[in-house]
Structure formats: C-alpha cells, structure tokens
Amino acid sequence: MELGITAGAYAKIERGETDPSATRLMKIAEILGVHVAVFFPDTPFVNKVEEQSLNTYSNLAKTDLDQLNSLIHQLNREVEKLKAEVAGMKKLPTKSKK
C-alpha cells in the first residue's frame, strides 16, 4: 500500500518477473529502512556505503537516525503540500491602466 501499487505488481517484483523503477526501488528501501545499495550485494559499492555509514554515524543510535529520517520525510511532505497550495492559488488581478 505504501508503494501505491497492487499486490500483484509487488509480487512480480518479488518474483523477479519485472524490475522496479529507480524511484520505486528507492521507496522500497525507504519503507524497509535500508540503504538502496543493499539490493545490490555483489557490487563493491555496497561495502563502501556500509563502511561510510558506520564511520559517519557510529556515535548515533539507530533510533536517533530513525527519528531524523522521519522528521525529514515529514518536512518533505509539508513542502510538497505547500507547493501544491501555491500552485493552486489564483494569480491576483492586476489593475489595468486607463
């Protein structure tokens, strides 16, 4: 449901019958709370990402990171709402010169 696709479409991704788009793959990683690189375990990039994450965030608790991630997503949703509101606003009428 969080992906906005049907259970059948998700099942096809799980069975390898179809490949998700990069955007959808990012969303799946976000929902699962993992870095997208974990979906590619055979690439050297994954080890580098994991190493960087450990070095960069080793002094933070996972709950701190989860809270920060949640706040960032909340802010992004609020920004999107504001953008939609601004886009929906009608342009103010201008005075015509006589």
PyMOL commands that set and color helices and strands:
alter all, ss='L'
color gray80, all
select helices_A, chain A and resi 7-15+22-32+36-39+44-57+62-88
alter helices_A, ss='H'
color red, helices_A
deselect
rebuild
show_as cartoon
